[in-house]
């Protein structure tokens, strides 16, 4: 089997594993991931709010403050019911259950206050509430369901017709219920459950339309309100391939999940849905807010514990979920997951995996990554487009995971093969070539040839001053001298590497390094200057430990060089050549002349954007063109004026300024001594008429 085919073994096995995982999904991890993606879609593109005849009569905090704590007396609820009926509500639903008698009923008051005669003969508020419900003729009472058996069953006000198998077998089964007082349910036009099924993260993503209680079907609060508002008498359920598909409520068809739920496409919170209960009772609410509307009486007060989380709102009142479900049905605006979605997602997963395997076989790593990324983007974009344009929910997670894992498996197999090739190159050439070059050759064996490129580099030479005298000091112990140099070179090299420099070579006690090759470094000049200053600090600390004190000189220059593999066909190294290299070396040699540690060229200083003290205008040995040289730092006051006087032949002014500078700038005493001696020499032997202050160096 060829090495390329071997690379495809791991991706093929992983793709098979993902397809099996997709089929069975233990732990529902993929389902959870898919749901989370759909939550993101819902936040990015919620349903636009459109005004439809649905209102929430809100038992909000202000209503509780004005009308008293919950539960309100049934007399007050009767007044609210009659007021809504007078305003022309199409249907009135209570998102609460009244399972117990009113605590303000006369018989309870008579027991609490036996001294007050006649209390027991006062009207029963529950009977009054039931009378108001009956007179309104369009009230739907709510109830809760339970998995715990208690023998209770809600009143059934409408029948169910269905095609196919009995839908009760498809639904989660409840065994008990918390129902209203029978007199209230008997008076109501309808009854409906208001429970939500648990969902990942306790987030409401769907509202049930139909429930199963001990094998019988019961409608939801939202479904029952819609039926009563239309005057319909029954529901029709449709099932196909062993699952519910839709529900007919009067003139409206509602697509259902397998659990009998309506997938919610929530809109953002909208104040226009809500009318505070206190306003209705105080007649402050305009009749057109209620007339012809389906109204749900519920609460947004946090203290009443009917707060749910949705993908859009972590603090959504539970009643709003029922209201938005009715809105979607009236608008016929639904999110749907078609029955062909599972097959389409499975095929997309297989196709994406095979596409990436083909790209891994026929293309290089870049084009394989490009193909994989493009396929992932197409899968994600297709899923998003279908959500926005068609309101369809198709999973981009499984195809995406397949693409990622297949590519990673193929890339890992390819990487292991490449690493094997690199180890072979390292073993073959490691004992002949420098480690840096071996690493580059292992990454790209095509570079195993002589040649280079022209680049702008910043170059540094660092040398130990007085090394000859130091060598004589250790002439009886050369191993100690070697240890000393190694102790010096190690921290200096660490500083250079930390600053992004490339160490070209070691020449005894000298280090040659450069910046901006082989990797681009736009800040190469400033990096080199920062490294030089850090080397001075490192040497100061090192000298506290060494048996002899070391001093260094550093020269830095920036210019165009040829950098690449230099040498012979048998042995070469990665190095830099050019006039800029020679100048950097010469500048290092001049550091002792001017009594400073660091000498930089004008080009380097300008590129680094740093302050500098001009040292001289000099023609170094072996060159004919004068260059300005500097050391790093801030020039003392009067320094530039002294140089100008010197270069214009104003010896008296230059000497006067030198005297002042010597007294204020001790760190440059050697530099000012040098200029004082030059002026004395020029007085004895005046310069030619074309004197311009250029100094011609005679030593390296």
Secondary structure, DSSP 4 states (H G I P E B T S, - for coil): --HHHHHHHHHHHHHHHHHHHHHH-GGGHHHHHHHHHHHHHHHHSPBPP---SEEEEE--HHHHHHH-SSSPPHHHHHHHHHHHHHTT-SEEEESS---S--TT-HHHHHHH-TTSTTGGGSPPHHHHHHHHHHHH--EEEEEEEESS--S------SEEEEESS-GGGGSPEE-EEE---HHHHHHSSEEEE------GGGEE-EEESEEEETTEEEEBHHHHHHHHHHT--EEEEEEETTEEEEEEETTEEEE--TTSEEEP-PBPP-GGGEEEHHHHHTT-S-GGGTTT-EEEEE---GGGT-EEEESS-TTEEHHHHHHHHHHHHHHT---B--TTHHHHHHHHHHHHHHHHHHHHHHS-HHHHHHHHHHHHHHHHHHHHHIIIII-B----HHHHHHHHHHHHHHHHHHHHHHHHHHHHHHHHHTTTS-HHHHHHHHH-GGG-SSEEEEEEEEEEEEEETTHHHHHHHTTT-HHHHHHHHHHHHHHHHHHHHHTT-EEEEEETTEEEEEESSSS--TTHHHHHHHHHHHHHHHHHHHHTTSSS---EEEEEEEEEEEEEEEE-SS-EEEEEESHHHHHHHHHHHHTTTTT-SEEEEHHHHHHHT--EEEEEEEE-TT--S-EEEEEESPPPTTHHHHHHHHHTT-HHHHHHHHHHHHHH-GGGHHHHHHHHHHHHHHHHSPPPTT----EE----
